[in-house]
């Protein structure tokens, strides 16, 4: 079965990201596919390279990055949600004349809601984590 996931919660403030990550790993271990992970609303914080968990806590950004690299899963960050929350890639940083971007590129990509629609069309199930 092919799944896509929507993650609505920021790491450290909501269980959505860690629950989604556990689901993704379990699905992959069971032979399923994760087509895309779409980070939306506060979930966009999962892609920030400035995310630095306290010593001894799991680094969820690194875990998502590893999952994407190992399984070819696309990690998509909603561009509108990201801009509202101060998360930009190198292209948007240049556009807005910032010194640099803070999105963990190339592991995470800023994209529009069309990518979410594509995920819904290409997947057998679209599962939302968070509210």
Phi, psi and omega per residue, in radians:
X1 nan 2.515 3.140
X2 -1.846 2.140 -3.133
X3 -1.949 2.642 2.843
X4 -2.224 2.613 -3.063
X5 -2.149 2.510 2.982
X6 -1.966 2.181 3.134
X7 -1.957 2.074 -3.061
X8 -1.820 -0.164 -3.046
X9 -1.937 2.533 3.084
X10 -1.374 2.526 3.077
X11 -1.121 2.535 3.116
X12 1.526 -0.308 3.140
X13 -2.160 -0.113 -3.083
X14 -2.732 2.591 -3.138
X15 -1.413 -0.089 -3.041
X16 -0.970 -0.822 -3.069
X17 -1.150 -0.787 -3.126
X18 -1.230 -0.617 3.080
X19 -1.140 -0.742 3.119
X20 -1.111 -0.714 3.134
X21 -1.131 -0.751 3.099
X22 -1.101 -0.726 3.103
X23 -1.077 -0.817 -3.109
X24 -1.037 -0.817 3.137
X25 -1.106 -0.725 3.120
X26 -1.136 -0.719 3.129
X27 -1.112 -0.776 3.138
X28 -1.121 -0.711 3.107
X29 -1.128 -0.437 3.138
X30 -1.569 0.088 3.080
X31 1.616 0.118 3.097
X32 -1.512 3.041 -3.139
X33 -2.067 2.480 2.979
X34 -1.866 1.916 -3.076
X35 -1.283 -0.857 -3.095
X36 -2.682 2.566 2.941
X37 -1.980 2.132 -3.111
X38 -1.926 2.008 3.140
X39 -1.623 2.163 -2.996
X40 -2.364 2.759 -3.085
X41 0.881 -2.322 -3.114
X42 -1.185 -0.230 3.095
X43 -1.087 -0.329 -3.138
X44 -1.088 -0.385 3.135
X45 -1.105 -0.340 3.100
X46 -1.063 -0.444 -3.098
X47 -1.659 0.018 -3.115
X48 -1.330 2.226 3.093
X49 -1.270 -0.146 3.096
X50 -1.521 -0.089 3.112
X51 -1.142 2.004 -3.091
X52 -2.282 1.706 -3.139
X53 -1.247 2.705 3.081
X54 -1.036 2.687 3.126
X55 -0.981 2.347 3.134
X56 1.648 -0.228 3.084
X57 -1.694 2.665 3.106
X58 -1.153 2.490 3.048
X59 -1.648 1.734 -3.029
X60 -1.185 -0.563 3.091
X61 -1.074 -0.766 3.121
X62 -1.128 -0.626 3.122
X63 -1.168 -0.740 3.080
X64 -1.117 -0.755 3.130
X65 -1.017 -0.806 3.132
X66 -1.088 -0.763 3.122
X67 -1.054 -0.782 3.139
X68 -1.098 -0.768 -3.136
X69 -1.165 -0.766 -3.064
X70 -1.215 -0.641 -3.014
X71 -1.983 0.022 3.137
X72 1.220 0.428 3.139
X73 -1.397 2.348 3.124
X74 -1.417 2.250 3.101
X75 -1.840 1.787 -3.047
X76 -1.869 2.297 3.134
X77 -1.964 2.189 -3.138
X78 -1.076 2.130 -3.060
X79 -1.139 -0.708 -3.121
X80 -1.153 -0.786 3.111
X81 -1.115 -0.693 -3.117
X82 -1.150 -0.821 -3.130
X83 -1.061 -0.707 3.106
X84 -1.070 -0.461 -3.061
X85 -1.866 0.220 3.055
X86 1.319 0.465 3.098
X87 -1.937 2.106 -3.090
X88 -2.348 2.625 3.007
X89 -1.585 -3.101 -3.084
X90 -1.116 -0.629 3.139
X91 -1.159 -0.793 3.128
X92 -1.212 -0.589 3.087
X93 -1.061 -0.736 3.108
X94 -1.156 -0.749 -3.131
X95 -1.035 -0.722 -3.088
X96 -1.677 0.160 3.081
X97 1.055 0.721 3.017
X98 -1.574 2.754 3.136
X99 -1.129 -0.643 -3.139
X100 -2.834 2.916 3.050
X101 -1.601 2.904 3.114
X102 -2.196 0.146 3.045
X103 -1.384 2.393 3.126
X104 -1.287 1.560 3.135
X105 -1.621 2.641 -0.025
X106 -1.551 0.154 -3.057
X107 -1.173 -0.605 3.120
X108 -2.051 2.474 -3.113
X109 -2.152 2.349 3.004
X110 -1.347 2.231 -3.137
X111 -2.555 2.908 3.112
X112 -1.589 -3.112 -3.116
X113 -1.155 -0.269 3.060
X114 -1.036 -0.563 3.105
X115 -1.195 -0.555 3.066
X116 -1.213 -0.734 3.087
X117 -1.075 -0.738 3.102
X118 -1.069 -0.741 3.130
X119 -1.058 -0.710 3.134
X120 -1.129 -0.669 -3.129
X121 -1.277 -0.637 -3.047
X122 -1.495 -0.252 -3.036
X123 -1.853 2.687 3.033
X124 -1.306 -0.591 -3.132
X125 -2.443 2.422 3.033
X126 -2.028 2.028 -3.016
X127 -2.011 2.297 -3.129
X128 -1.773 2.346 3.080
X129 -2.068 2.064 -3.124
X130 1.883 -3.102 3.105
X131 -2.504 nan nan
